[in-house]
Amino acid sequence: MSNTITIPSALEEVAAALQPLNSPQKVEEVTGIPVNTLAFWRCEGSHLAFVKMGRKVCYRREDILHYIETHTFNSSNEAKEKSRTEK
């Protein structure tokens, strides 16, 4: 019998906490991105894709995970370069 402990990656834990469609409040709870920032990004048409159904705004799990994957950096300089190209 093996005593190996499998620790899920942070991304797997985030994925497990998300539904297929998530409210802005749920996105804030899981990622820490404030609801007001998400609203600003929607108005700008930047950063994180969203789904609009009538008045309801939702974020797809795969879009949230993709955003996290594409915003993971090895240095502050790398993050600054990404930030400049998104503007």
C-alpha positions in Angstrom: 0.0 0.0 0.0 1.3 3.4 -1.0 1.4 6.3 1.5 1.5 8.9 -1.4 -0.7 11.9 -0.8 -2.1 13.5 -3.9 -2.5 17.3 -3.5 -4.8 18.8 -6.1 -3.4 21.8 -7.9 -4.8 25.2 -7.1 -6.5 25.3 -10.5 -8.3 22.0 -9.8 -9.6 23.4 -6.5 -10.9 26.5 -8.2 -12.5 24.4 -10.9 -14.2 22.3 -8.2 -15.6 25.4 -6.5 -17.2 26.7 -9.7 -20.4 25.8 -11.5 -20.7 25.6 -15.3 -22.2 29.2 -15.1 -21.2 31.5 -12.2 -22.5 34.8 -10.9 -20.2 37.8 -10.5 -20.5 37.2 -6.7 -19.3 33.6 -7.1 -16.4 34.7 -9.3 -15.4 37.2 -6.6 -15.7 34.6 -3.8 -13.5 32.1 -5.7 -10.9 34.4 -7.4 -10.9 37.5 -5.2 -11.7 39.8 -8.2 -14.2 42.4 -6.9 -17.7 42.5 -8.5 -17.1 46.1 -9.4 -14.0 45.2 -11.3 -15.8 42.6 -13.2 -18.5 45.1 -14.1 -15.9 47.6 -15.2 -14.2 44.9 -17.4 -17.6 44.1 -18.9 -18.2 47.7 -19.9 -14.6 47.9 -21.3 -15.0 44.5 -23.1 -11.8 43.4 -21.6 -10.2 40.6 -19.5 -12.9 38.0 -18.8 -15.6 36.9 -21.2 -19.1 36.8 -19.8 -22.5 35.5 -20.8 -25.6 37.8 -20.8 -29.0 36.2 -20.5 -31.7 38.9 -20.2 -30.5 40.8 -17.2 -28.5 38.0 -15.8 -24.7 38.1 -16.1 -22.7 34.8 -15.8 -19.2 33.7 -16.2 -18.4 30.3 -17.7 -16.1 28.0 -15.7 -13.8 27.4 -18.6 -13.4 31.2 -19.2 -12.5 31.8 -15.6 -10.0 29.0 -15.6 -8.5 30.2 -18.9 -8.2 33.7 -17.4 -6.3 32.3 -14.4 -4.0 30.2 -16.6 -3.2 33.2 -18.9 -2.6 35.5 -15.9 -0.1 33.3 -14.2 3.5 34.7 -14.2 7.0 34.0 -13.2 8.0 37.6 -12.5 6.5 41.0 -12.0 8.1 42.2 -15.2 6.3 39.4 -17.1 3.0 40.6 -15.6 3.7 44.2 -16.5 4.4 43.2 -20.1 1.1 41.3 -20.3 -0.7 44.3 -18.7 0.7 46.7 -21.3 -0.5 44.5 -24.2 -4.1 44.2 -22.8 -4.7 48.0 -22.8 
